[in-house]
């Protein structure tokens, strides 16, 4: 069993989720049940799945939960772009948070490969 707090990718995913929640507070009220909810769930699902995977007994199981976290990162991708195109997120804020998301995806791919090769 690993401590998820020791994973750099978990720390980045947690930071991404916090950043997103801060940006998300500026979304219009009519998006609270739609886009806001979907993005919050997908963002928070990334570090949540990493934490759950660390609670499992094997690297194989952890890799499976990393795959799920990768799916959540991919799920956040389009609604994030949609929020920018709808004017809910300024371009500069979008660029920063989107780069965070891309970094998390790169880190997850690398971590998954490492877990599967061991």
C-alpha positions as CSV (number, residue, x, y, z in Angstrom):
1,X,0.0,0.0,0.0
2,X,1.3,3.4,-1.0
3,X,0.5,6.8,0.5
4,X,-1.1,8.8,-2.2
5,X,0.3,12.0,-0.7
6,X,3.8,10.9,-1.8
7,X,2.8,10.8,-5.5
8,X,3.9,13.9,-7.5
9,X,1.0,13.2,-9.9
10,X,-1.5,13.2,-7.1
11,X,-0.1,16.6,-5.8
12,X,-0.5,18.0,-9.3
13,X,-4.0,16.6,-9.7
14,X,-5.0,18.1,-6.3
15,X,-3.5,21.5,-7.3
16,X,-5.5,21.3,-10.6
17,X,-8.7,20.6,-8.7
18,X,-8.1,23.5,-6.3
19,X,-7.3,25.8,-9.3
20,X,-10.4,24.7,-11.1
21,X,-12.6,25.3,-8.1
22,X,-11.3,28.8,-7.8
23,X,-11.9,29.6,-11.5
24,X,-15.2,27.8,-11.4
25,X,-16.6,30.2,-8.7
26,X,-16.8,32.9,-11.5
27,X,-19.1,30.8,-13.7
28,X,-22.6,32.1,-14.2
29,X,-25.3,30.8,-11.9
30,X,-27.2,29.0,-14.6
31,X,-24.1,26.7,-15.1
32,X,-24.0,25.5,-11.5
33,X,-26.0,22.3,-12.3
34,X,-24.5,21.7,-15.7
35,X,-21.0,22.5,-16.8
36,X,-19.8,23.4,-13.3
37,X,-21.0,20.2,-11.7
38,X,-19.5,18.1,-14.6
39,X,-16.2,19.8,-14.4
40,X,-15.9,19.7,-10.6
41,X,-16.7,15.9,-10.6
42,X,-14.2,15.1,-13.3
43,X,-11.4,17.3,-11.8
44,X,-11.9,15.8,-8.3
45,X,-12.1,12.3,-9.7
46,X,-8.4,12.4,-10.8
47,X,-6.8,12.7,-7.4
48,X,-9.6,10.6,-5.8
49,X,-8.9,7.6,-8.1
50,X,-5.2,8.0,-7.4
51,X,-5.9,7.9,-3.7
52,X,-8.1,4.8,-4.1
53,X,-5.5,3.1,-6.2
54,X,-2.9,3.6,-3.6
55,X,-5.1,1.9,-1.1
56,X,-5.1,-1.3,-3.2
57,X,-2.6,-4.0,-2.6
58,X,-0.7,-4.2,-5.9
59,X,0.9,-2.1,-8.6
60,X,-1.5,-3.7,-11.1
61,X,-4.5,-2.4,-9.3
62,X,-2.9,1.0,-8.8
63,X,-2.3,1.1,-12.6
64,X,-6.0,0.3,-13.2
65,X,-7.0,3.2,-11.0
66,X,-4.5,5.4,-12.8
67,X,-6.2,4.5,-16.0
68,X,-9.5,5.6,-14.5
69,X,-7.8,8.9,-13.4
70,X,-6.6,9.3,-16.9
71,X,-10.2,8.9,-18.1
72,X,-11.3,11.5,-15.7
73,X,-8.6,13.9,-17.0
74,X,-9.8,13.2,-20.5
75,X,-13.4,13.8,-19.4
76,X,-12.4,17.3,-18.1
77,X,-10.8,18.2,-21.4
78,X,-13.8,19.1,-23.5
79,X,-16.0,20.8,-20.9
80,X,-13.0,22.9,-20.0
81,X,-12.7,24.0,-23.7
82,X,-16.4,24.6,-23.9
83,X,-16.3,26.8,-20.8
84,X,-13.6,28.9,-22.4
85,X,-15.6,29.2,-25.7
86,X,-18.7,30.2,-23.8
87,X,-16.7,32.9,-22.0
88,X,-16.9,31.3,-18.6
89,X,-13.1,31.2,-18.4
90,X,-10.8,33.9,-19.6
91,X,-8.2,32.7,-22.2
92,X,-5.2,33.4,-19.9
93,X,-6.8,31.4,-17.0
94,X,-7.8,28.6,-19.5
95,X,-4.2,28.4,-20.8
96,X,-2.8,27.9,-17.3
97,X,-5.3,25.3,-16.2
98,X,-5.2,23.5,-19.5
99,X,-1.4,23.2,-19.2
100,X,-1.9,21.8,-15.7
101,X,-4.3,19.2,-17.1
102,X,-1.8,18.3,-19.9
103,X,1.0,17.9,-17.4
104,X,-1.1,15.6,-15.3
105,X,-1.9,13.5,-18.3
106,X,1.8,13.2,-19.2
107,X,2.6,12.2,-15.6
108,X,-0.1,9.6,-15.5
109,X,1.0,8.0,-18.8
110,X,4.6,7.8,-17.5
111,X,3.4,6.4,-14.1
112,X,1.2,3.8,-15.7
113,X,4.0,2.7,-17.9
114,X,6.3,2.4,-14.9
115,X,3.8,0.5,-12.9
116,X,3.1,-2.0,-15.7
117,X,6.8,-2.6,-16.5
118,X,7.6,-3.6,-12.9
